[in-house]
Amino acid sequence: MSNENKVKEKFLGSLKSPKVTGKNAVDPKKISMPMHDPEAVIQVFCTGCGKYSRINQKGATNLAQMANVELPSDTDGFYFETSRCILCDDDFREVNLQKAR
């Protein structure tokens, strides 16, 4: 680690990426919970690290393009499932639009 990065870590701290197992399954109750963020339009679940996130309209449009699907006009009851996400990798991978059960 460079001296500059050591100084940054000393003052800012560091975050470790979540462990990627690829064996995580979505919790139907958790993915169906209401989103309290007014900017959020849809949830994302990563099977790689098991993290849930909420994304805005622009992010949802980008993930729909990655999934090669049209984003529903009403996203209630839908979520994106990915094999990797920006929390555990450098980008979203293997994106699919799913219907919550």
C-alpha positions in Angstrom: 0.0 0.0 0.0 1.4 3.4 -0.9 2.2 6.0 1.7 -0.6 8.2 0.3 -3.2 5.4 0.6 -2.0 4.7 4.2 -2.6 8.3 5.1 -6.0 8.3 3.5 -6.9 5.0 5.3 -5.7 6.5 8.6 -7.9 9.5 8.4 -10.9 8.2 6.4 -10.9 4.5 7.4 -11.5 1.7 4.9 -14.4 -0.4 3.9 -14.0 -4.0 2.8 -16.1 -5.4 0.1 -18.6 -8.0 1.2 -17.6 -11.7 0.8 -18.8 -13.1 -2.5 -20.1 -16.6 -2.2 -22.6 -16.7 -5.1 -24.9 -18.9 -3.0 -27.3 -16.2 -1.6 -31.0 -16.5 -2.1 -33.5 -13.6 -1.9 -35.7 -13.3 1.1 -39.3 -12.8 -0.3 -40.3 -10.8 2.8 -37.3 -8.5 2.7 -37.5 -7.9 -1.1 -41.2 -7.0 -0.7 -40.7 -4.4 2.1 -41.7 -0.8 1.3 -39.0 1.5 0.0 -38.8 4.6 2.2 -36.4 6.4 -0.1 -38.5 8.7 -2.3 -35.9 8.5 -5.1 -35.9 4.7 -5.1 -38.0 3.0 -7.8 -36.9 -0.7 -7.5 -34.8 -3.0 -5.4 -31.8 -5.0 -6.3 -30.6 -8.3 -4.8 -27.1 -9.6 -5.4 -26.8 -13.4 -5.2 -23.0 -12.9 -5.1 -22.8 -11.0 -1.8 -26.4 -11.2 -0.5 -26.8 -7.5 -0.2 -30.0 -5.6 -1.0 -30.0 -2.1 -2.5 -32.5 0.3 -3.9 -32.0 2.3 -7.0 -33.4 5.4 -8.7 -35.0 5.7 -12.1 -31.8 6.2 -14.0 -30.2 3.2 -12.3 -33.3 1.1 -13.0 -33.2 2.1 -16.7 -29.5 1.1 -16.9 -30.1 -2.3 -15.3 -33.1 -3.0 -17.5 -30.9 -2.3 -20.5 -28.3 -4.7 -19.1 -31.0 -7.3 -18.6 -32.2 -6.7 -22.1 -35.8 -6.1 -20.8 -38.2 -3.2 -20.8 -38.7 -1.7 -17.4 -42.3 -2.0 -16.2 -44.1 1.3 -15.8 -45.1 0.1 -12.4 -42.1 -1.6 -10.7 -44.1 -2.5 -7.6 -43.6 -6.2 -7.1 -40.5 -6.4 -9.2 -36.8 -6.4 -8.4 -33.5 -6.9 -10.2 -31.4 -9.9 -9.3 -27.6 -9.8 -10.1 -24.7 -12.2 -9.6 -22.4 -9.3 -8.7 -23.1 -5.7 -7.7 -21.3 -2.4 -7.2 -20.9 -3.3 -3.5 -18.9 -6.5 -4.1 -17.5 -5.9 -7.6 -16.8 -3.0 -10.0 -20.2 -3.3 -11.8 -23.5 -5.3 -11.9 -23.3 -8.7 -13.6 -25.8 -11.2 -14.9 -28.8 -8.9 -14.4 -32.3 -10.3 -14.5 -35.7 -8.7 -13.7 -37.7 -10.8 -11.3 -41.2 -10.8 -10.0 -41.4 -10.9 -6.2 -43.3 -13.8 -4.8 
